[in-house]
Amino acid sequence: MRTSNYKVKNIIISVYFVLIMFAVFLLILFNTFGDIENNSFTSTFIIWFIFIALFFLVHFISKYFEYDSDGLKVTVKNKGLLISEYFNYREHTVTFKKSRLVDFKMNNYIIYKELVLFIGNKKDHHINKERFNITLVTQKKRKFIRHSLIKMIKNNSKE
């Protein structure tokens, strides 16, 4: 099974645009009322702080996710959405044999969802924990990924 969340890129670009327009609107609004108030610097600082916090929150959450379990190996990839075509600064890729998958977890936090894969190593019996951001993957695709991983674990337990 092969799936990704590439279509969400346009939505993230729109969210960035709305954030920037909202910050400009608030700056104009507070500068207009800044003549009435004495603390316009404080309100401008608060607006910029909120804008920067929201900007980095969206940047942290917005990641491209790709899952490919066709064949004997599984490939799971996370990378940034916006400038990832030019720089691979946020790319995290794991490729492993299906027989090495020990367990998995799908954690659902309030605004962040992650896939945790436990991949075993037969040589030294060490288990690696790999984390992937699946926040922007639709619920239907997460369900398909969950079923695919459960099927792999069942096949591994039979062997």
C-alpha positions as CSV (number, residue, x, y, z in Angstrom):
1,M,0.0,0.0,0.0
2,R,1.3,3.4,-0.9
3,T,-0.1,6.7,0.5
4,S,1.0,10.3,1.1
5,N,-0.5,13.7,2.1
6,Y,0.9,15.7,-0.8
7,K,-2.4,17.5,-1.5
8,V,-2.3,19.3,1.8
9,K,0.6,21.6,0.6
10,N,-1.8,24.1,-0.9
11,I,-3.8,24.3,2.4
12,I,-0.6,25.0,4.4
13,I,0.4,27.8,2.0
14,S,-3.1,29.3,2.5
15,V,-2.7,29.1,6.3
16,Y,0.6,30.9,6.1
17,F,-1.0,33.6,3.9
18,V,-3.9,34.0,6.3
19,L,-1.5,34.3,9.2
20,I,0.5,37.0,7.5
21,M,-2.7,38.9,6.5
22,F,-4.0,38.6,10.1
23,A,-0.8,40.0,11.5
24,V,-0.8,42.9,9.1
25,F,-4.4,43.6,9.9
26,L,-3.8,43.6,13.7
27,L,-0.7,45.8,13.3
28,I,-2.7,48.4,11.4
29,L,-5.6,48.1,13.9
30,F,-3.4,48.6,16.9
31,N,-1.3,51.3,15.3
32,T,-4.6,53.2,14.6
33,F,-5.6,52.9,18.2
34,G,-2.0,53.5,19.3
35,D,-2.6,57.2,19.1
36,I,-5.3,56.8,21.8
37,E,-3.3,54.5,24.0
38,N,0.1,55.1,25.5
39,N,1.3,51.5,25.3
40,S,1.2,50.8,21.5
41,F,4.7,49.2,21.7
42,T,3.4,46.6,24.2
43,S,0.5,45.7,22.0
44,T,2.7,45.5,18.9
45,F,5.1,43.3,20.7
46,I,2.3,41.0,21.9
47,I,1.0,40.7,18.3
48,W,4.4,39.8,16.9
49,F,5.0,37.3,19.6
50,I,1.6,35.6,18.9
51,F,2.3,35.7,15.2
52,I,5.7,34.2,15.5
53,A,4.4,31.5,17.9
54,L,1.6,30.5,15.5
55,F,4.0,30.6,12.5
56,F,6.4,28.2,14.2
57,L,3.6,26.0,15.4
58,V,2.3,25.6,11.8
59,H,5.9,25.1,10.6
60,F,6.4,22.3,13.2
61,I,3.1,20.5,12.4
62,S,3.2,20.9,8.6
63,K,5.2,17.9,7.3
64,Y,4.9,15.8,4.2
65,F,4.3,12.1,5.0
66,E,4.8,9.1,2.7
67,Y,4.2,5.4,3.5
68,D,5.1,2.6,1.1
69,S,4.7,-1.0,2.1
70,D,4.7,-2.6,-1.4
71,G,7.3,-5.4,-1.7
72,L,9.5,-6.8,1.0
73,K,10.5,-3.5,2.5
74,V,8.6,-0.7,4.1
75,T,9.6,3.0,3.5
76,V,8.3,5.7,5.7
77,K,9.3,9.3,5.0
78,N,8.7,12.7,6.7
79,K,9.9,16.0,5.2
80,G,9.1,19.7,5.3
81,L,6.3,20.9,3.0
82,L,7.3,24.4,1.9
83,I,10.9,24.5,0.7
84,S,11.7,20.8,0.7
85,E,12.1,20.8,-3.0
86,Y,15.3,22.8,-2.6
87,F,16.6,21.8,0.8
88,N,16.2,18.5,2.6
89,Y,16.8,20.0,6.1
90,R,13.8,18.3,7.7
91,E,13.8,14.9,6.0
92,H,13.6,11.7,8.0
93,T,13.4,8.4,6.1
94,V,13.4,4.9,7.4
95,T,13.4,1.8,5.2
96,F,13.2,-1.7,6.8
97,K,12.2,-5.2,6.1
98,K,8.6,-6.1,7.0
99,S,9.9,-8.9,9.2
100,R,11.8,-6.4,11.4
101,L,8.6,-4.6,12.6
102,V,8.0,-5.4,16.2
103,D,5.2,-3.0,17.2
104,F,3.8,0.5,16.4
105,K,1.8,3.2,18.2
106,M,-0.3,6.0,16.8
107,N,-0.2,8.8,19.4
108,N,-3.0,11.4,19.2
109,Y,-2.2,14.6,21.0
110,I,-4.4,17.7,20.9
111,I,-2.9,19.3,17.8
112,Y,-0.2,16.8,16.9
113,K,-0.4,13.1,15.8
114,E,2.6,10.8,15.5
115,L,3.4,7.3,14.3
116,V,5.9,5.5,16.4
117,L,7.5,2.4,14.8
118,F,9.4,-0.1,16.9
119,I,11.9,-1.8,14.6
120,G,13.9,-4.8,15.8
121,N,17.4,-5.8,15.0
122,K,18.1,-9.5,14.9
123,K,21.9,-9.2,15.4
124,D,21.9,-7.5,18.9
125,H,18.2,-7.8,19.8
126,H,18.0,-4.0,20.0
127,I,14.7,-2.2,19.2
128,N,14.9,1.2,17.5
129,K,12.1,3.7,18.0
130,E,11.3,5.9,15.0
131,R,8.8,8.8,15.2
132,F,6.9,10.3,12.3
133,N,4.6,13.3,12.1
134,I,1.2,12.2,10.7
135,T,-0.8,15.3,11.8
136,L,-1.9,16.2,8.3
137,V,-2.7,12.7,7.1
138,T,-6.4,12.1,6.8
139,Q,-8.2,9.8,9.1
140,K,-9.0,7.4,6.3
141,K,-5.3,7.1,5.3
142,R,-4.3,6.7,9.0
143,K,-6.8,3.8,9.2
144,F,-5.3,2.1,6.1
145,I,-1.7,2.5,7.5
146,R,-2.9,1.1,10.9
147,H,-4.4,-2.0,9.1
148,S,-1.3,-2.5,7.0
149,L,1.0,-2.4,10.1
150,I,-1.3,-4.7,12.1
151,K,-1.2,-7.2,9.2
152,M,2.6,-7.0,9.2
153,I,2.8,-7.7,12.9
154,K,0.5,-10.7,12.7
155,N,2.6,-12.1,9.9
156,N,5.7,-11.6,11.9
157,S,4.2,-13.4,15.0
158,K,3.4,-16.5,12.9
159,E,7.0,-16.9,11.8
